[in-house]
Amino acid sequence: MKKMEEMILKEGKVLPGGVLKVGSFLNQQVDTKFMKEIGDEIARLYDGEGVTKILTIESSGIPIAISAGFAMKVKVVYAKKNKSSNVSGDVYSTPVKSFTHGVTNNVVVTKEYLTPDDRVLVVDDFLAHGSALTGLIDIVNQSGAYLVGCAAAIEKGFQMGGDRLRAEGYRIESLAIIDEMTDDGITFREQK
Amino acid sequence: MKKMEEMILKEGKVLPGGVLKVGSFLNQQVDTKFMKEIGDEIARLYDGEGVTKILTIESSGIPIAISAGFAMKVKVVYAKKNKSSNVSGDVYSTPVKSFTHGVTNNVVVTKEYLTPDDRVLVVDDFLAHGSALTGLIDIVNQSGAYLVGCAAAIEKGFQMGGDRLRAEGYRIESLAIIDEMTDDGITFREQK
């Protein structure tokens, strides 16, 4: 998605430690006009795949999941990072390591919201080491639902999570893939 | 909003301790068709008020804020519960107590995303004791922006946060207000 690359170049800030800050449009402040285009693009990529549900993880995956859910007219489920008093009953649970925050959270999804009849699209804002997507895929597998594929707004190709998941046979679509990121500039991977 | 009351009666589950579980459509699984109606209704309520930005708090406020942001064609900012490595620079900060989780979090918003030129609508999924809205109002005041008002999907009227804020002079719109909630049933407040 050309516009994602343009937005990263225009608005993104490269911070030490391989952190790309895109808070001005993606994950602190949300540019809703662009977010609608993101949802429409994900819907276009997975058109005809019979997706019945979108699964993401709180918090920064939620805007993308909601936008894609609007475009695809399907329900959205988001995994929570802690089982709290308003998550009752049986849950699917899986550990997800956050490299940004340096912690591992047990993320949960209430069982009744994913069933073997579902065809699930997993979405998130960033795909880096692939820990979040791997956890969400594990939850889909626990539920017996069919995993159609995954979509990320921005993939950090140099952190290899996306290519590892592709090698495992999953369909992974990223709207922009960054292969190199330094103070001097950002190099995107060519995509069809 | 009649449909919010109907959804609460149809899908909601009353749990001990004054907890209303609406995870099947509002805050774990999101019914995107209904969520679009929620955003449209908030846009209708605040039509003509010149809102330039919507402010909410992660995570369960985000779907409502995004839907309202789509309808009102304004950007959305969400306060984060912890300052993390992808929140850099100066932030507005305020303590917010979560009665659900029994903790107080210092929530933050990067300063550049709220300015004195903004006319801000604060939204959240639940309004109970009013701690989250009070914190978000404090952040709006710190920024010098103008607070247009607040909108909540569901207000627990019996926990008094909404009426306290109204008495302080704020415009508070809730799509459904629950005045009483027991195992036997839910009583909604009449609204114009």
HADDOCK unambig.tbl for C-alpha pairs under 7 A between the chains (distance, minus, plus):
assign (segid A and resid 19 and name CA) (segid B and resid 86 and name CA) 6.98 0.50 0.50
assign (segid A and resid 21 and name CA) (segid B and resid 86 and name CA) 6.02 0.50 0.50
assign (segid A and resid 28 and name CA) (segid B and resid 77 and name CA) 5.67 0.50 0.50
assign (segid A and resid 28 and name CA) (segid B and resid 78 and name CA) 5.64 0.50 0.50
assign (segid A and resid 29 and name CA) (segid B and resid 75 and name CA) 6.82 0.50 0.50
assign (segid A and resid 29 and name CA) (segid B and resid 76 and name CA) 5.56 0.50 0.50
assign (segid A and resid 29 and name CA) (segid B and resid 77 and name CA) 4.21 0.50 0.50
assign (segid A and resid 29 and name CA) (segid B and resid 78 and name CA) 6.55 0.50 0.50
assign (segid A and resid 29 and name CA) (segid B and resid 113 and name CA) 6.58 0.50 0.50
assign (segid A and resid 30 and name CA) (segid B and resid 75 and name CA) 5.69 0.50 0.50
assign (segid A and resid 30 and name CA) (segid B and resid 76 and name CA) 5.03 0.50 0.50
assign (segid A and resid 30 and name CA) (segid B and resid 77 and name CA) 6.16 0.50 0.50
assign (segid A and resid 31 and name CA) (segid B and resid 75 and name CA) 5.07 0.50 0.50
assign (segid A and resid 31 and name CA) (segid B and resid 76 and name CA) 6.84 0.50 0.50
assign (segid A and resid 32 and name CA) (segid B and resid 69 and name CA) 6.26 0.50 0.50
assign (segid A and resid 32 and name CA) (segid B and resid 70 and name CA) 5.91 0.50 0.50
assign (segid A and resid 32 and name CA) (segid B and resid 73 and name CA) 6.86 0.50 0.50
assign (segid A and resid 32 and name CA) (segid B and resid 74 and name CA) 6.63 0.50 0.50
assign (segid A and resid 32 and name CA) (segid B and resid 75 and name CA) 5.53 0.50 0.50
assign (segid A and resid 32 and name CA) (segid B and resid 76 and name CA) 6.99 0.50 0.50
assign (segid A and resid 33 and name CA) (segid B and resid 73 and name CA) 6.96 0.50 0.50
assign (segid A and resid 58 and name CA) (segid B and resid 59 and name CA) 6.20 0.50 0.50
assign (segid A and resid 59 and name CA) (segid B and resid 58 and name CA) 6.19 0.50 0.50
assign (segid A and resid 59 and name CA) (segid B and resid 59 and name CA) 5.26 0.50 0.50
assign (segid A and resid 62 and name CA) (segid B and resid 62 and name CA) 6.93 0.50 0.50
assign (segid A and resid 62 and name CA) (segid B and resid 63 and name CA) 6.82 0.50 0.50
assign (segid A and resid 63 and name CA) (segid B and resid 62 and name CA) 6.82 0.50 0.50
assign (segid A and resid 63 and name CA) (segid B and resid 63 and name CA) 6.58 0.50 0.50
assign (segid A and resid 63 and name CA) (segid B and resid 66 and name CA) 6.39 0.50 0.50
assign (segid A and resid 66 and name CA) (segid B and resid 63 and name CA) 6.39 0.50 0.50
assign (segid A and resid 69 and name CA) (segid B and resid 32 and name CA) 6.26 0.50 0.50
assign (segid A and resid 70 and name CA) (segid B and resid 32 and name CA) 5.90 0.50 0.50
assign (segid A and resid 73 and name CA) (segid B and resid 32 and name CA) 6.87 0.50 0.50
assign (segid A and resid 73 and name CA) (segid B and resid 33 and name CA) 6.96 0.50 0.50
assign (segid A and resid 74 and name CA) (segid B and resid 32 and name CA) 6.62 0.50 0.50
assign (segid A and resid 75 and name CA) (segid B and resid 29 and name CA) 6.83 0.50 0.50
assign (segid A and resid 75 and name CA) (segid B and resid 30 and name CA) 5.69 0.50 0.50
assign (segid A and resid 75 and name CA) (segid B and resid 31 and name CA) 5.06 0.50 0.50
assign (segid A and resid 75 and name CA) (segid B and resid 32 and name CA) 5.53 0.50 0.50
assign (segid A and resid 76 and name CA) (segid B and resid 29 and name CA) 5.56 0.50 0.50
assign (segid A and resid 76 and name CA) (segid B and resid 30 and name CA) 5.03 0.50 0.50
assign (segid A and resid 76 and name CA) (segid B and resid 31 and name CA) 6.84 0.50 0.50
assign (segid A and resid 76 and name CA) (segid B and resid 32 and name CA) 6.99 0.50 0.50
assign (segid A and resid 77 and name CA) (segid B and resid 28 and name CA) 5.68 0.50 0.50
assign (segid A and resid 77 and name CA) (segid B and resid 29 and name CA) 4.21 0.50 0.50
assign (segid A and resid 77 and name CA) (segid B and resid 30 and name CA) 6.16 0.50 0.50
assign (segid A and resid 78 and name CA) (segid B and resid 28 and name CA) 5.65 0.50 0.50
assign (segid A and resid 78 and name CA) (segid B and resid 29 and name CA) 6.55 0.50 0.50
assign (segid A and resid 84 and name CA) (segid B and resid 101 and name CA) 6.28 0.50 0.50
assign (segid A and resid 85 and name CA) (segid B and resid 100 and name CA) 6.19 0.50 0.50
assign (segid A and resid 85 and name CA) (segid B and resid 101 and name CA) 6.80 0.50 0.50
assign (segid A and resid 86 and name CA) (segid B and resid 19 and name CA) 6.99 0.50 0.50
assign (segid A and resid 86 and name CA) (segid B and resid 21 and name CA) 6.02 0.50 0.50
assign (segid A and resid 100 and name CA) (segid B and resid 85 and name CA) 6.21 0.50 0.50
assign (segid A and resid 101 and name CA) (segid B and resid 84 and name CA) 6.30 0.50 0.50
assign (segid A and resid 101 and name CA) (segid B and resid 85 and name CA) 6.80 0.50 0.50
assign (segid A and resid 113 and name CA) (segid B and resid 29 and name CA) 6.58 0.50 0.50
